[in-house]
Amino acid sequence: MRPQRWVEFAVISSRSLLLSLPGKKHVCSSSKRHHGTLMAEEAKKLAAYAAVDNHIQNNQVVGVGSGSTIVYAVDRLAERVRQEKLNIARQLILQHGLPLSDLDRHPELDVAIDGADEVDAALTLIKGGGGCLTQEKIVAGCAKHFIVIADYRKDSKALGQQWKKGVPVEVIPMAYVPVSRAIARRFGGEAVLRMAVSKAGPVVTDNNNFILDWKFEHAQNWKEVNTAIKMIPGVVETGLFVGMAERVYFGMEDGSVKTRDPPVN
Ligand SMILES: O=C(CO)[C@H](O)[C@H](O)COP(=O)(O)O
């Protein structure tokens, strides 16, 4: 029988999380403010703590994404598990000792929390800067509530204002050239194969696919574009998250946390 108080974390991609946790070394512990301006790492932490405190309760199954911002959300989850002495069953993971689950056991999540590369005024996201877009979209799609955390540098009126690396598109390796050409022909711009930094050759995703970064030229109807790109044979998923986020928490330079909800139509 389950313990009465139970918090469980469905980690979308253990590989991503394992990679992202050591990212804590980027925390600016010596100087959190530069000339009165909050540094991005501290802003990420503010957003993450606010999101976890406002959306995570006991008896929930929680999905977490990957990246440097989500590290702070995992920190806060672990802190709350310790402080509130929540019962945890299952094998402990990583130094935080959080229980790891998966979508086979928990296909429905209460909440998913994840970072983003850019968020526009309508809460359309670009994700996949770290290469985990497909698994992150699956997890977000399985959650009743999808909450995004980001620092002020991701806040944008229109996609492309802040994030200059384009929209990631995960593709089956044999199809990357035709898909790249189809995207450029239909939507303009250029879709470039993402190359690895610390090894030779292209980046290979958790699903053994390649990533094209589509450097678009102008704002588009992202919902239509997302659907159309997904129809190109060989495309697995895009890093466009349209109509998925319920709320975004931005950690701001002045130390505040700004939230944004989808516009009411
Ligand atoms: O989509 C992602 C990974 O594929 C990340 O959520 C996104 O890149 C944000 O990362 P960070 O929090 O490090 O800025």
Ligand as a Chemical Component Dictionary entry (heavy atoms), coordinates in Angstrom:
data_LIG
# 
_chem_comp.id                   LIG 
_chem_comp.type                 NON-POLYMER 
_chem_comp.pdbx_formal_charge   0 
_chem_comp.three_letter_code    LIG 
# 
loop_
_chem_comp_atom.comp_id 
_chem_comp_atom.atom_id 
_chem_comp_atom.alt_atom_id 
_chem_comp_atom.type_symbol 
_chem_comp_atom.charge 
_chem_comp_atom.model_Cartn_x 
_chem_comp_atom.model_Cartn_y 
_chem_comp_atom.model_Cartn_z 
_chem_comp_atom.pdbx_ordinal 
LIG O1 O1 O 0 14.402 22.761 -24.219 1  
LIG C1 C1 C 0 15.323 22.550 -23.483 2  
LIG C2 C2 C 0 16.270 21.428 -23.672 3  
LIG O2 O2 O 0 16.091 20.802 -24.900 4  
LIG C3 C3 C 0 15.555 23.442 -22.327 5  
LIG O3 O3 O 0 14.418 23.493 -21.542 6  
LIG C4 C4 C 0 15.890 24.807 -22.855 7  
LIG O4 O4 O 0 16.999 24.687 -23.719 8  
LIG C5 C5 C 0 16.202 25.778 -21.720 9  
LIG O5 O5 O 0 17.415 25.450 -21.137 10 
LIG P1 P1 P 0 18.075 26.359 -20.017 11 
LIG O6 O6 O 0 17.191 26.254 -18.818 12 
LIG O7 O7 O 0 19.431 25.727 -19.792 13 
LIG O8 O8 O 0 18.169 27.752 -20.562 14 
# 
loop_
_chem_comp_bond.comp_id 
_chem_comp_bond.atom_id_1 
_chem_comp_bond.atom_id_2 
_chem_comp_bond.value_order 
_chem_comp_bond.pdbx_ordinal 
LIG O1 C1 DOUB 1  
LIG C1 C2 SING 2  
LIG C1 C3 SING 3  
LIG C2 O2 SING 4  
LIG C3 O3 SING 5  
LIG C3 C4 SING 6  
LIG C4 O4 SING 7  
LIG C4 C5 SING 8  
LIG C5 O5 SING 9  
LIG O5 P1 SING 10 
LIG P1 O6 DOUB 11 
LIG P1 O7 SING 12 
LIG P1 O8 SING 13 
# 
